[in-house]
Amino acid sequence: MDLKKINSDIRLYSNLLIEKSLDVWNIKTKVGLFFFSMGISILATYLLSPDVFTKAQQYTMFILIFSICLWVTEAIPPFAVGIMITGFLIYTMGNIEGSTIDPKTISNTWSDSVIWIFLGGFFLSEGMRKTNLDISLFRGTISIFGSRPKYVLLGIMLVTSCLSLIISNTATSAMILAAVMPFLKKEGKDSPMSQAILISIPASATFAGMGSLISSPPNLIVVDTLKSAGIDVSFFDWLILGMPIAVVLLLLFWFILKQKYTSKIDKIDLNFLDEQPKLSSKIRLQRLFVVIILIITVIFWMMGTKLNIPTAATSGIPIMFLPMLGIITAEDIRKLPWDTLMLVAGGLSLGIAIKELLAPYYSQILGNIQFNEYLIMIIFAIITVIFSNIMSSTATATIVINIAAVVLPPEQILPVGLVIGLSSSCGLFLPVSTPPNAIVYSTGMLKQSDFYLAGFFGAIVGTIAIITWVLFLQYFTPYFGMVLGQ
């Protein structure tokens, strides 16, 4: 009898049994959390709904609370919550009394301008990936910064930030990580330089997202809500409002990382930058097309207001021409992050229901209350940062900006909305706080505690800097008046 084989089989089957048991336990836990969230939401709706509420208002209150519970507990994936919101509202708003929302209005969120802007960014990102343009831009730019660790780190952070302005911060983090992996594997996970680079990538991508409507879904959610309040913020407007604070936070965080990780390292080997794949003539031609389309799209995004071209319409340029030129195929399109669009569409649907059915009641009650604008900014910033750390920042922005639109007077919506949008990019405390964090954590080279530095920096320094910046814009510059058309 082969005892070694028997022992090996026993270990194998034991591991399989443990794995299956954990799977069953996780499923049971998530099912339990789902129904627990439902029970809490029904009870909270019953206790919080005034007697004057119609069925439509009660159902809106329920789906708001239920969505928050599901996003916090992660009983089901965030994008599934978005689908649930849309389906729930389409069904209920067409079949209960007191509804003032046409179900078609809810379903139209799937073709909202926000969706098209993001889709355009996804197509650009995929086009850059298919032609290796993203990697080449990274390698070409980072080589400028020499071999001193602190400047290499700064170069990686700047390249990550710049790319995050034109493609999603999730795609940027994945691309930069792939580019530096040869170096990280050579250095090892215990190397201070490896840790500095890994921590800097999600922080740079997320902070830079403050300056662009394409990079971060919360920015577009906030802009869409502001638009419904009669405040039109263009791509270029948000760039001016968000970019300076993003630059300040990036430089401050680079200084902290430099002091903590790279101050004692004299020089590093950058041979990994020389490992470039050979490109065929076809790929080179496609890369040229992607560069042209990218430049044209960004120019129209920035100049669209002056040319009377909506930002969403500009997104049609990469969506139309990249497949037409054979750069993006049907298979590539199937791999795009559609779950993000599902989450955003669900958030937009929830926003419509809150604005139409809950806002009038609470606005009437709170209309005569005077809110201290400094205290309000601090409260909304803290709430946004806390919930962005434990649930989707898109879901957080959806809920918080719609609450702000309900309770605040019109003159405070723009500054508070800007605080909410920018603060959504400060949630970096946990590996699951943002997709870029999760991407870096998946390498197995960082512990959960390694994210605390960026988390505390975003929560404390980021919040203070954002509120200071918004107050400066409001009282010492004419920019808010220009946005408001005053």
Residue, then its C-alpha position, 0 to 999 in steps of 0.5 A: m500500500d502506497l502511504k504517500k499516495i494515500n496521504s497526498d489524496i487525503r490532503l487533496y480531498s481535504n482541501l477540496l472539501i474545505e474550499k467547497s465548504l467555504d464557498v457554501w458558507n460565503i453563499k449562505t452569508k451573502v444570502g443572509l445579508f441580502f435578506f437582512s438588508m431587506g428586512i432592515s430597509i422595510l423596517a426603516t421605510y415604515l419608521l421614516s416615511p411620513d403619513v402623507f407619503t404616497k406609495a411611490q414615495q414609500y417605494t423610493m424611500f425603500i429602494l434608497i435604504f435597500s441600495i445603501c445596505l446592499w452596497v455597504t454589505e456587498a451582499i450582491p455585486p455593486f453593478a447588480v445593485g444598479i440593475m436592481i434599482t433600475g428594474f425595481l423603479i421601472y416596474t413600481m413607477g408604472n404600477i403604483e399610485g402617486s408616481t409622477i415618473d414615466p418608466k421610460t424616463i428610468s430606462n432612458t438612463w441607460s442612454d444618458s450622456v454620462i453613459w456615452i462619455f464613459l463609453g467613449g473613454f472605454f473605447l479610447s482605453e481599449g484602443m491604446r491597449k490594443t496598439n501598445l500605445d499606453i505602454s510606449l507612452f509610459r516607457g518613453t516618459i519615465s525614461i526622462f526622469g533618470s535613475r534616482p529613485k525619488y524622481v523615478l517614483l515621481g515620474i511613475m506618479l505623473v505618467t499615471s496621473c496624466l493617463s488617468l485624465i483621458i482613460s479610466n483610473t482603473a484601466t490606467s492602474a492596470m496598464i502601469l502595473a503591467a509596465v512595471m511588473p518586470f522591475l517589481k519582480k526583480e526587486g521583490k515585494d520587500s523592497p522599499m522601492s517596490q512598495a513605494i511604486l505599488i502604493s503610488i499607482p492607485a493613489s496617483a490614478t485616484f487623485a488625478g481622477m479629481g481633474s477629469l470627468i472621464s476618469s472617475p464616475p462620481n464626477l459625472i454623477v455630480v455634474d449630472t445632478l448639477k445639470s438637473a439643478g440648472i448648473d451646467v459644468s463642462f469638461f473644461d470647467w471641471l478640469i479647471l476646478g479639479m486639476p489644481i487640488a489633484v496636483v497639490l495632493l499628488l505632490l504632497f503624497w509623492f513627498i511623503l512616499k519619498q521620505k518614507y521609502t526612497s530616501k535611503i536608496d541611491k540608484i535603481d536599475l531601469n533596464f526593464l524600460d528597454e524590454q519593448p515588444k516589436l510592433s508590426s507595420k499594421i500595429r504602427l499604423q493603427r497606433l497612429f490612428v489612435v493618437i489622431i483620434l485621441i487628440i481630436t477627442v480630447i480637444f473637442w472635450m475641452m473646447g466643446t462648450k465654445l463649439n456648442i458640441p456636447t461632451a457626450a457627442t464628442s464620445g462618438i468619435p472613438i466609439m465610431f472610428l476605432p471599430m471602423l478602422g479595425i482597431i477595436t473588434a467585437e470581441d474587444i467590445r465584449k470585454l469592456p467594463w460594462d459593469t461600471l456602466m450598469l452601476v452608473a445607470g442604476g445610480l442615475s435612476l435612483g437620482i431621478a426617483i429621489k429628485e422627483l419624489l423625495a426632494p419636493y417633500y424634504s425641500q419644503i420642510l428644510g426650505n426655511i432652515q439656514f445651513n452654515e456652509y462651512l459646517i455643511m461642507i465638512i459634514f458632506a466631505i466626511i460622509t463621502v470619504i467614509f462611505s467611499n472607503i467601505m462601498s463604491s465611490t460611484a454609489t456614495a456620490t449618487i446618494v450624497i449628491n442627491i441628498a445635498a440637492v434635496v436639503l441645500p439651497p440652490e446657491q450652496i449646491l455647486p460648492v458642496g457638489l464639488v466637495i462631494g465629487l472631489s472627496s469621492s476620490c479620497g477613499l483609499f484606506l482598504p484594498v476594496s475601497t477602489p478598483p485601482n487598490a484591488i488591482v495592486y493588492s492582487t499582486g500579493m506584494l502588499k499587505q492591507s496595512d500598506f494601504y493605510l498611509a494613502g487612506f489616512f492621507g486622503a481622508i485627512v489631508g485630502t479633505i482639508a485641502i479640498i474644502t480649503w480649495v473650494l472656499f478659495l474658489q468661492y470667495f477669492t475667484p470669479y470662477f463659480g460666478m462664471v459657471l453659474g452665469q452670473 
